[in-house]
Amino acid sequence: MLVKSVLGETTGKLFLCIVIFAIIVCTLAVHSGAVRLMFAMGRDGCLPFSESLSKVSLKTQTPVLATLLCGSGALIVLAMNLQFPKVFELVTSIAILWANLAYWIVVAVQLKNRIMSARKGVNTDAKFSLGKWGLPVNILALIWSTFMVINVSWPRTATYGFEWYNQYAAWIYTAGLICLGVFIYYYKRIKKERFS
């Protein structure tokens, strides 16, 4: 109603159709990204039931199980929203935190490699280089990404309510998934060493 009252009936409807289209495209992009990641990790043997997750349908040439699991996860979140309206804020905060953590990890590793190369006197002939500005830009990027990780995961009453477990959900779930990942990694490593 607000969009139509500001933009007019025809322009408002057109704008809303564009918004709906954009939401659908973004949803499909996120879903296909999750499917590709799950399939790739299954193919590389990094997930439980990796063999099943890495199977591709002969008919559709798509990883069916990974697609169904990712879609089911989205449906579970949608169903939870009926009784737990804050679930979207929590999922969004966790997703934004993880995106920023991924960037932070890349920048931190790049800085470590840059410092190690400088200590060893190794000159890397990269196709793209910032030259003498590489180190300060890398340090600034790490400071900025550290700030962003803290900022997006900071417990806010206005966003997450008064319950502590909602306010710290991004940190709790991140710590939980890191522990789960470490457990799976070492379990697979021990299993591989035992049978090799």
Residue pairs with C-beta under 8 A, 6 or more apart in sequence:
3 12
3 15
3 16
4 12
4 13
4 16
5 12
6 12
7 15
31 67
31 70
31 71
31 74
34 70
34 73
35 62
35 63
35 66
35 67
35 70
38 47
38 53
38 63
38 66
38 69
38 70
39 53
39 54
39 56
39 63
39 66
41 47
41 50
41 53
42 49
42 50
42 51
42 52
42 53
42 54
42 63
42 66
43 50
43 53
43 54
44 50
45 188
46 184
46 188
47 53
47 184
48 184
52 65
53 63
53 65
53 66
53 69
54 63
55 63
55 64
55 65
56 62
56 63
56 64
57 63
57 64
77 87
77 88
77 91
80 87
81 87
81 88
86 160
86 161
86 166
89 159
89 160
90 160
90 166
90 169
90 170
90 173
93 152
93 153
93 159
93 160
93 169
93 170
94 169
94 170
94 173
94 174
96 152
97 149
97 152
97 153
97 170
97 174
98 174
100 145
100 148
100 149
100 152
101 149
101 174
103 145
103 148
104 142
104 145
104 146
104 148
104 149
107 138
107 141
107 142
107 145
108 142
110 138
111 135
111 138
111 139
111 142
114 134
114 135
114 138
115 135
117 123
117 124
118 135
130 137
152 170
153 170
153 171
153 174
155 164
155 167
155 168
156 167
157 167
160 166
160 167
160 169
161 167
165 172
